[in-house]
Amino acid sequence: MKEFGGPAIVLDRNDINTDEIIPAKYLTESSKAALKPYILEDLNLAGFDPHGESLRTARAIVTRKNFGCGSSREHAVWVFEVNNINLVIGESFARIFRQNMFNCGMLAIELPGSDIDTIISLGNKVEIAVDLEKGTVVARGAKEVSFAFQLNPFDLELVKAGGWLAYADKNY
């Protein structure tokens, strides 16, 4: 099973949509890998550079409410996958985006806004670690904090298996 976490970037805004995650003009690409350079290209967020070092080294994203809203495209999850980001922590997710994360064996963890505030307050250099078995997120920055989370049993099985296809191969 893969590890979840690592260096995190903070996208401190509600309603980041799938067009901002991966612009629609790239949906004709013939492979997931071809999406890689266009991650978050159209995200308009003060201080965010889609070509900056922090995004290239990120393995996790911390964000606010309704992340992944907009269309139901899987490309919005695939662009994270090919950029080695397999964890998004937010207050809430668009339903289809959230399920696409689990279907690809990636984690979408919902935490209360106060916990997100605490993670953001840790500063620009935040490291995230997830313990699936214990259901905990540990964030390290100016200090270390820990939060409990829950996944429904089926989503947890999808993540442990590595995604829907691996789960189906194992169980059907």
Secondary structure in CASP SS format (residue, H / E / C, confidence):
PFRMAT SS
TARGET T0000
AUTHOR 0000-0000-0000
METHOD secondary structure of the structure
MODEL  1
M C 1.00
K C 1.00
E C 1.00
F C 1.00
G E 1.00
G E 1.00
P E 1.00
A E 1.00
I E 1.00
V E 1.00
L E 1.00
D C 1.00
R C 1.00
N C 1.00
D C 1.00
I C 1.00
N E 1.00
T H 1.00
D H 1.00
E H 1.00
I H 1.00
I C 1.00
P C 1.00
A H 1.00
K H 1.00
Y H 1.00
L C 1.00
T C 1.00
E C 1.00
S C 1.00
S C 1.00
K C 1.00
A H 1.00
A H 1.00
L H 1.00
K H 1.00
P H 1.00
Y H 1.00
I C 1.00
L C 1.00
E C 1.00
D C 1.00
L C 1.00
N C 1.00
L C 1.00
A C 1.00
G C 1.00
F C 1.00
D C 1.00
P C 1.00
H C 1.00
G C 1.00
E H 1.00
S H 1.00
L H 1.00
R H 1.00
T H 1.00
A C 1.00
R C 1.00
A E 1.00
I E 1.00
V E 1.00
T E 1.00
R C 1.00
K C 1.00
N C 1.00
F E 1.00
G C 1.00
C E 1.00
G C 1.00
S C 1.00
S C 1.00
R C 1.00
E C 1.00
H H 1.00
A H 1.00
V H 1.00
W H 1.00
V H 1.00
F H 1.00
E H 1.00
V H 1.00
N C 1.00
N C 1.00
I C 1.00
N C 1.00
L E 1.00
V E 1.00
I E 1.00
G E 1.00
E C 1.00
S C 1.00
F E 1.00
A C 1.00
R H 1.00
I H 1.00
F H 1.00
R H 1.00
Q H 1.00
N H 1.00
M H 1.00
F H 1.00
N H 1.00
C C 1.00
G C 1.00
M C 1.00
L E 1.00
A E 1.00
I E 1.00
E E 1.00
L C 1.00
P C 1.00
G H 1.00
S H 1.00
D H 1.00
I H 1.00
D H 1.00
T H 1.00
I H 1.00
I H 1.00
S C 1.00
L C 1.00
G C 1.00
N C 1.00
K C 1.00
V E 1.00
E E 1.00
I E 1.00
A E 1.00
V E 1.00
D E 1.00
L C 1.00
E C 1.00
K C 1.00
G C 1.00
T E 1.00
V E 1.00
V E 1.00
A E 1.00
R E 1.00
G C 1.00
A C 1.00
K C 1.00
E E 1.00
V E 1.00
S E 1.00
F E 1.00
A E 1.00
F C 1.00
Q C 1.00
L C 1.00
N C 1.00
P H 1.00
F H 1.00
D H 1.00
L H 1.00
E H 1.00
L H 1.00
V H 1.00
K H 1.00
A H 1.00
G C 1.00
G C 1.00
W H 1.00
L H 1.00
A H 1.00
Y H 1.00
A H 1.00
D H 1.00
K H 1.00
N H 1.00
Y C 1.00
END
